[in-house]
Every structure is written in structure tokens, then in C-alpha cells.
Amino acid sequence: MLILREPRVTLIARPEFVPPAHLPVEWKGEASDGERIAEFAGRLCYMSQHNPAGRTTADYLGNILRQGHGSVFEHAQYVLLLEGISRSCTHELVRHRAGFGYSQLSQRYVDESTAAFVMPPAMQGDAELEATWIRQMEEAQAAYVEAVEQLMRRYAAVEDRVHRRKMAREAARSVLPNGTETKIVVSANVRAWRTMLELRLGEGAEAEIRRVAVAILRVLQREAPALFGDFEIYRMEDDTEAGRVGFHKV
Ligand SMILES: Cc1cc2nc3c(=O)[nH]c(=O)nc-3n(C[C@H](O)[C@H](O)[C@H](O)COP(=O)(O)OP(=O)(O)OC[C@H]3O[C@@H](n4cnc5c(N)ncnc54)[C@H](O)[C@@H]3O)c2cc1C
């Protein structure tokens, strides 16, 4: 049985800016396409493409963040693949609606008899807790396999094999624990990511989603430092990581 102890976050799509030739901006400094889209949108509002203050993209976006203007951040979208994340964690994640899109592994279609399980951060490092938890996951997985077998027998008369399996798996999944690993593609615009990160990096957030939020933040900060650089990651008293936003959007 595969036990996962941390999430895997992979960037699978980033914005591509196609600058309009008839409205050229006097860019200063290096920037990614996502950052340039936000700057372009901001400058359009005041027709300041000539960059009168000679600001770099990072300075320009920093100023917008400071002022709390969120809408120009809605034009740049980043798509992440999240793996090594539990079903209970994605249940919390998908509560973020505005600006988000999701596609998640289906437990009705996919066979979970060899599923991996995500060990909660609170269990990790304590040999007794870990051993008990692993045994419980093994028992749950065995229960799932048994339920699928029984249900396949019950629905033996259903001719369509794919449909029969789906009927069995959708009922058998009821015995799988919240810790079952899932995979999910999450797309969101920068404004939406910033809102989600602010909430889920906080010390009050559940430990696994906080750990996922930290991993997401690291990916997005590498991608677009001018859009996410004001977030700070720090260690809490219990030595786990949390984060705080520099410029809160009211
Ligand atoms: C520490 C913590 C504990 C939590 N505990 C619980 C819990 O016990 N039970 C529970 O059910 N949930 C819980 N939640 C989830 C929480 O209630 C929200 O569902 C989740 O954080 C998403 O926040 P949101 O609605 O602001 O986000 P989004 O859906 O991303 O929305 C962002 C913003 O857009 C606006 N918006 C979005 N949709 C609407 C709308 N329909 N109408 C008007 N404005 C809208 C709001 O301003 C909203 O803040 C918890 C969250 C956290 C961070």
C-alpha cells in the first residue's frame, strides 16, 4: 500500500500574453506573461502605456497590490495539477468558487483497490500513531475490495461491463476513508488564488490544506513573483509552515 506524506504540485498551464501592436507599453524590467497581462490591464484603465513614472512591472504591480485593486489580477490564470492530496482536503479546497475551475479523479470510474493514502501531518513522525493509521487504511482498502467483489456479483446480470463496474465502485467507495489519495486539476485566476492562499495559509487552516497552500504558493511565487511575492512563509511554534499575505484585499 502506497503511503504519501506530502503533496505534489505541478504547474500545467500559464498565461500567454499577446501584446497588441497598436497599444504598446513601455515595459521596464523583466516579467512573466501573467505579470505583463495584469500591468497591461491596469495601464489601459488610465491609458498610461507610456509609463510616465518609469516603473518596472514589479513596482507597478506592487503599487496595485498595496492599493487593493484586485480586478486586474483576474486576467491571468494558472492551472495546477495537485496529487498526493486527500479526499477530505479537496473537499475543503473545492469550497473556493469565485474564479476557480476543477476536474477531479472519479471514484465511480477509477478502481481504488490500489489507491494510495495521504498520511495526515499530525500523524507523521510518531511511530505508534503511524502504525495504527496504516493498519486502519489497510483494513479500509480490504473492505473496499471485498465490497466491489460482492457488488460485482450482485450486478452480474448487468451486461455492460463498464456500467457494472461503475455501479460497484460508486457504492463500494463509501467505505474508503477521507485519507484516500485523489488527483485534481485546479485552475484559477490570480485574484482567486490570492484569496484562497490567504485563507488556507493561515494558522487556523487545517494542517493538510495549509501544507498544500504552502506548496502552491512556492510554485506561484517562482512563476510570477510580482503577483505573489508579498506572501511570506514562516514556521509556526509546532515547526509546521504557515503563511501570511503582505497586501490583504478588503
Ligand atoms: C479556517 C477555515 C475553517 C473553515 N471551516 C468551515 C466549516 O466548519 N464549515 C464549512 O462549511 N466551511 C468551512 N470553511 C470554508 C469557508 O466557509 C468557505 O467556504 C471557504 O473558505 C471559501 O471561502 P469563500 O466563500 O470566501 O471563497 P470563494 O468561493 O472563492 O469566494 C471568494 C469571495 O467571492 C465572493 N463570493 C463568492 N461566492 C459568492 C456568492 N455566492 N455570493 C456572494 N459573494 C460571493 C465572496 O466575497 C467570497 O469571499 C472554512 C474555511 C477556513 C479557511
The ligand as an ORCA input file, in Angstrom:
! r2SCAN-3c Opt
* xyz 0 1
  C     -10.090     28.045      8.754
  C     -11.325     27.701      7.963
  C     -12.329     26.956      8.568
  C     -13.477     26.618      7.843
  N     -14.459     25.884      8.448
  C     -15.580     25.570      7.770
  C     -16.636     24.804      8.360
  O     -16.558     24.408      9.503
  N     -17.746     24.527      7.623
  C     -17.888     24.976      6.342
  O     -18.918     24.714      5.708
  N     -16.903     25.691      5.741
  C     -15.774     25.995      6.415
  N     -14.788     26.715      5.810
  C     -14.953     27.084      4.398
  C     -15.446     28.545      4.244
  O     -16.728     28.692      4.829
  C     -15.511     28.929      2.769
  O     -16.453     28.109      2.098
  C     -14.187     28.789      2.073
  O     -13.144     29.329      2.847
  C     -14.234     29.503      0.739
  O     -14.273     30.872      1.009
  P     -15.062     31.884      0.120
  O     -16.506     31.534      0.035
  O     -14.705     33.252      0.639
  O     -14.295     31.630     -1.282
  P     -14.784     31.785     -2.771
  O     -15.910     30.904     -3.091
  O     -13.537     31.603     -3.578
  O     -15.266     33.256     -2.868
  C     -14.382     34.368     -2.795
  C     -15.217     35.585     -2.463
  O     -16.120     35.826     -3.545
  C     -17.367     36.283     -3.019
  N     -18.418     35.291     -3.322
  C     -18.228     34.017     -3.786
  N     -19.418     33.422     -3.991
  C     -20.361     34.313     -3.643
  C     -21.767     34.279     -3.616
  N     -22.462     33.196     -3.990
  N     -22.411     35.355     -3.185
  C     -21.755     36.467     -2.798
  N     -20.408     36.581     -2.798
  C     -19.729     35.521     -3.218
  C     -17.192     36.428     -1.508
  O     -16.743     37.734     -1.215
  C     -16.083     35.436     -1.227
  O     -15.370     35.712     -0.032
  C     -13.620     27.049      6.493
  C     -12.600     27.811      5.909
  C     -11.458     28.126      6.627
  C     -10.365     28.947      5.934
*
